[in-house]
Amino acid sequence: MKTTGVIRKLDELGRIVIPIEQRRTLDINLHDPVEISIEDGKIVIKKYHTSCVFCGNVQNVMTFRDKLICKKCLNELIKNESK
């Protein structure tokens, strides 16, 4: 993990500001969704992508049984199911 030396305080609502340099590095823009998780006792913030559970494609993604899947992978599943 790369340390940047930037220190921020939480405000009264528990919010922090992510520095613009770090947002630019991660291509996080205004109103982009971010995913917040805990890994090994650390808070991890990363840009949230809606991508296919099989191939990671972010285009032509739809929900199937509460999972995200792209049309290409769905067609492959359908093709394999008919064999």
C-alpha positions as CSV (number, residue, x, y, z in Angstrom):
1,M,0.0,0.0,0.0
2,K,1.3,3.4,-1.0
3,T,1.4,6.0,1.8
4,T,0.8,9.6,0.7
5,G,1.3,11.4,4.0
6,V,-2.1,13.1,3.7
7,I,-4.0,13.3,7.1
8,R,-7.7,14.2,7.3
9,K,-10.1,14.5,10.2
10,L,-13.6,13.2,10.3
11,D,-16.3,15.8,10.6
12,E,-19.2,15.6,13.0
13,L,-21.1,13.4,10.6
14,G,-18.2,11.0,10.1
15,R,-17.2,12.3,6.7
16,I,-13.8,12.8,5.2
17,V,-12.7,14.5,2.0
18,I,-10.6,12.4,-0.4
19,P,-7.9,14.6,-1.8
20,I,-8.2,15.6,-5.5
21,E,-4.8,14.1,-6.3
22,Q,-6.0,10.7,-5.1
23,R,-9.3,11.0,-6.8
24,R,-7.6,11.8,-10.1
25,T,-5.2,8.9,-9.7
26,L,-8.2,6.5,-9.2
27,D,-10.4,8.3,-11.8
28,I,-13.1,9.0,-9.2
29,N,-15.2,12.0,-10.4
30,L,-18.0,13.9,-8.8
31,H,-21.1,11.7,-8.2
32,D,-19.2,8.5,-9.0
33,P,-20.2,5.6,-6.7
34,V,-17.5,4.3,-4.4
35,E,-17.4,1.0,-2.6
36,I,-16.4,1.0,1.1
37,S,-15.2,-2.2,2.7
38,I,-13.0,-3.4,5.5
39,E,-10.0,-5.6,4.7
40,D,-7.4,-6.7,7.3
41,G,-8.6,-4.0,9.8
42,K,-8.3,-1.2,7.2
43,I,-11.1,0.8,5.5
44,V,-10.8,0.5,1.8
45,I,-12.5,2.9,-0.6
46,K,-12.5,2.1,-4.3
47,K,-14.4,3.2,-7.4
48,Y,-17.5,1.0,-7.8
49,H,-17.9,-0.7,-11.1
50,T,-20.9,-2.6,-12.2
51,S,-19.3,-5.5,-14.1
52,C,-20.0,-9.0,-15.3
53,V,-19.3,-11.6,-12.6
54,F,-17.7,-13.9,-15.2
55,C,-15.5,-11.7,-17.4
56,G,-15.5,-8.3,-15.7
57,N,-17.0,-6.5,-18.7
58,V,-18.8,-3.3,-17.8
59,Q,-20.7,-2.8,-21.1
60,N,-24.1,-4.4,-21.8
61,V,-24.5,-5.7,-18.3
62,M,-27.8,-6.8,-16.9
63,T,-29.0,-8.4,-13.7
64,F,-29.7,-12.2,-13.7
65,R,-30.7,-13.9,-10.5
66,D,-29.2,-11.0,-8.4
67,K,-25.9,-11.2,-10.3
68,L,-24.5,-8.9,-13.0
69,I,-23.8,-10.6,-16.3
70,C,-23.0,-9.3,-19.7
71,K,-24.9,-10.3,-22.8
72,K,-21.9,-12.2,-24.2
73,C,-21.5,-14.4,-21.1
74,L,-25.3,-14.9,-20.9
75,N,-25.3,-16.1,-24.5
76,E,-22.4,-18.5,-23.7
77,L,-24.4,-19.9,-20.8
78,I,-27.4,-20.4,-22.9
79,K,-25.4,-22.1,-25.6
80,N,-23.7,-24.5,-23.1
81,E,-27.1,-25.2,-21.5
82,S,-28.6,-26.4,-24.8
83,K,-25.8,-29.0,-25.3
